[in-house]
Amino acid sequence: MKKALVFISLMVLTIIFTISAIAQKSSYSGTWKLDRTKSVVPEYTPVLTRITVTMKADSIFTKRYYDIGDGNEYPFDENLPLNGTNVSITIYDMPRKTNVTWSDID
């Protein structure tokens, strides 16, 4: 009887942890860096060297760092709502419009 109770308890805990892991929303938060030793980087062209992404429940924030060939990094911030609203940003005189939507459909 005691072994059965321990087994059932372990099964219940396993199911609870599995369900909670499945129910979690994917997050793309993190930092990515360019590995210059593995990349062909053209001279005097803005190159994305690093990007930091922070996801929240209603938005995604990116901080991108560009190098224009002078060895310095220049950051640009962009906060995008996940509801599809158009957001405009200009990077090095290059305007762009972005929108993001999030769907939980697999």
Beta strands, then each sheet from edge to edge (+ up, - down):
strand 1: 30-33
strand 2: 47-55
strand 3: 59-67
strand 4: 73-81
strand 5: 87-91
strand 6: 94-98
sheet 1: 1+ 2- 3+ 4-
sheet 2: 5+ 6-
end
